[in-house]
Amino acid sequence: GGIGARIVRRRGESNYPCCHRDTVLTGVVLCWQESKVFVLQLDQKNYNQSLELLRDVLSRGKLKVCMWEAKDSVRLLRQCCQLTCAVRLRDPTVAEWLLKPHANTPTLKQLARTYGVSAPQCSEEAGFQAVLVWQLCHLLNTRLKQAGLYTAYTDIEMPTQLLLAEMEIQGV
């Protein structure tokens, strides 16, 4: 279930060095320019090269990065791969919560349906989902600006997600 179910697995798969307790991170899907998708494999063969690329991307302080459930994703990257995020995070779940604070947290497909967002078919479901997240981030950024909530989103809510992830990692 959930986003990345095929790239986050349970331990027991020794070909994947990115792990924490019983969770193994087998890959990361990147999407840019609306529909370009790239899958970074985190197996033994590709580990160093993929990790170096991820480290480079995540260290760019001015880069805006869209992640579904960013707090959990950041925590997973830190715990499994010792990666830190200096980027400016955007998360459609947080944006939707700001716009509709009393609504239940939607799934990615529910949110895409609500806003009429679709993506081209990809060979991997995770690639399809990455495109949806990218499109939702851009659409919801516009909605947040229209509602006068964009600054609260970018300057308060998203930095708080990073702080909460770090607190969870530290066991606070």
VMD Tcl script that draws the C-alpha trace (Angstrom):
set ca {
  {0.00 0.00 0.00}
  {0.88 3.67 -0.22}
  {3.30 5.64 -2.29}
  {6.58 3.89 -2.83}
  {5.44 0.48 -1.61}
  {7.68 -1.07 -4.24}
  {10.68 1.06 -3.25}
  {10.35 0.77 0.50}
  {10.54 -2.84 1.62}
  {11.08 -4.83 4.75}
  {14.58 -5.90 5.75}
  {15.86 -9.20 4.52}
  {16.94 -7.89 1.13}
  {20.71 -7.62 1.65}
  {21.32 -6.15 -1.83}
  {20.09 -2.79 -0.56}
  {22.39 -0.88 1.81}
  {19.90 1.93 2.59}
  {18.09 0.52 5.60}
  {16.93 1.36 9.10}
  {15.58 -1.26 11.48}
  {13.21 -3.36 9.35}
  {12.81 -0.84 6.49}
  {14.90 -0.95 3.31}
  {14.87 1.93 0.82}
  {15.43 0.41 -2.62}
  {15.10 3.53 -4.76}
  {13.99 7.13 -5.11}
  {11.90 8.56 -7.95}
  {12.66 12.07 -9.18}
  {10.40 14.17 -11.41}
  {11.16 17.52 -12.98}
  {9.73 19.78 -15.68}
  {6.25 18.39 -15.19}
  {6.71 14.92 -16.66}
  {10.37 13.86 -16.79}
  {10.89 10.95 -14.42}
  {14.09 9.27 -13.29}
  {14.42 6.33 -10.90}
  {17.53 6.13 -8.73}
  {18.19 2.54 -7.69}
  {19.76 2.14 -4.25}
  {21.01 -1.41 -4.65}
  {24.68 -2.40 -4.12}
  {25.53 -1.81 -7.79}
  {24.14 1.76 -8.01}
  {24.35 2.82 -4.36}
  {27.34 5.19 -4.37}
  {26.42 6.98 -7.58}
  {22.73 7.31 -6.68}
  {23.47 8.45 -3.13}
  {25.93 11.08 -4.37}
  {23.33 12.45 -6.79}
  {20.67 12.53 -4.06}
  {23.07 14.21 -1.64}
  {23.85 16.85 -4.27}
  {20.18 17.54 -5.02}
  {19.10 17.65 -1.37}
  {21.95 19.99 -0.36}
  {20.82 22.81 -2.66}
  {19.29 25.31 -0.25}
  {17.44 27.34 -2.88}
  {15.98 24.33 -4.69}
  {12.24 23.74 -4.22}
  {11.45 20.03 -3.89}
  {7.95 18.55 -3.83}
  {7.48 15.46 -1.67}
  {4.36 13.57 -0.70}
  {4.21 13.36 3.09}
  {7.51 15.25 3.25}
  {8.09 14.77 6.98}
  {7.99 10.99 6.67}
  {10.05 11.03 3.46}
  {12.74 13.23 5.02}
  {12.86 11.00 8.09}
  {13.17 7.90 5.90}
  {16.00 9.42 3.82}
  {17.84 10.41 6.98}
  {17.38 7.12 8.82}
  {18.02 4.80 5.87}
  {20.66 6.75 3.92}
  {22.00 9.38 6.36}
  {20.84 12.12 3.96}
  {19.85 15.56 5.19}
  {17.56 17.99 3.38}
  {18.59 21.61 2.92}
  {16.08 22.16 0.10}
  {12.87 24.16 0.34}
  {10.27 21.45 0.76}
  {6.77 21.56 -0.66}
  {4.18 18.96 0.31}
  {0.70 18.77 -1.21}
  {-0.68 17.14 1.96}
  {0.40 20.15 4.04}
  {-0.89 22.58 1.40}
  {-4.26 20.83 1.33}
  {-4.42 20.87 5.13}
  {-3.88 24.64 5.13}
  {-6.61 25.09 2.54}
  {-9.03 22.65 4.21}
  {-7.95 22.24 7.86}
  {-11.02 20.25 8.93}
  {-11.02 17.74 6.07}
  {-9.61 14.22 6.34}
  {-6.15 13.72 4.90}
  {-6.67 12.58 1.30}
  {-4.70 9.93 -0.54}
  {-2.68 11.04 -3.54}
  {-5.28 9.71 -5.97}
  {-8.12 11.41 -4.07}
  {-6.29 14.73 -4.13}
  {-5.47 14.36 -7.83}
  {-9.14 13.59 -8.56}
  {-10.31 16.57 -6.48}
  {-8.16 18.99 -8.49}
  {-8.46 17.25 -11.86}
  {-4.75 16.46 -12.04}
  {-3.54 13.56 -14.14}
  {-0.23 12.23 -15.36}
  {0.88 10.31 -18.42}
  {1.24 6.58 -18.00}
  {4.66 5.53 -16.74}
  {6.22 2.10 -16.70}
  {6.51 2.41 -12.91}
  {3.61 3.39 -10.64}
  {6.05 5.41 -8.53}
  {6.90 7.50 -11.60}
  {3.22 8.18 -12.23}
  {2.83 9.20 -8.59}
  {5.88 11.49 -8.73}
  {4.36 13.37 -11.67}
  {1.06 13.75 -9.78}
  {2.89 15.13 -6.72}
  {4.78 17.63 -8.90}
  {1.58 18.80 -10.60}
  {-0.34 19.02 -7.33}
  {2.41 21.08 -5.70}
  {2.26 23.65 -8.47}
  {-1.53 23.80 -8.52}
  {-1.80 24.04 -4.72}
  {0.90 26.75 -4.59}
  {-1.39 28.87 -6.76}
  {-4.38 28.11 -4.51}
  {-2.36 29.00 -1.40}
  {-1.31 32.32 -2.94}
  {-4.94 33.10 -3.84}
  {-6.01 32.32 -0.26}
  {-3.21 34.44 1.23}
  {-1.64 31.36 2.85}
  {1.49 30.86 0.74}
  {3.87 32.65 3.14}
  {2.52 30.68 6.11}
  {3.04 27.50 4.06}
  {6.60 28.27 2.93}
  {7.92 30.10 5.99}
  {6.17 28.30 8.85}
  {4.51 25.01 7.95}
  {7.16 23.44 5.71}
  {10.16 24.32 7.93}
  {8.14 22.88 10.81}
  {7.86 19.59 8.90}
  {11.67 19.38 8.81}
  {11.85 20.16 12.51}
  {9.24 17.52 13.34}
  {11.12 14.93 11.25}
  {14.32 15.71 13.15}
  {12.52 15.48 16.49}
  {11.13 12.07 15.54}
  {14.61 10.91 14.50}
  {16.01 12.06 17.84}
  {13.15 10.41 19.73}
  {11.78 13.66 21.15}
}
mol new
graphics top color blue
foreach p $ca { graphics top sphere $p radius 0.5 }
foreach p [lrange $ca 0 end-1] q [lrange $ca 1 end] { graphics top cylinder $p $q radius 0.2 }
display resetview
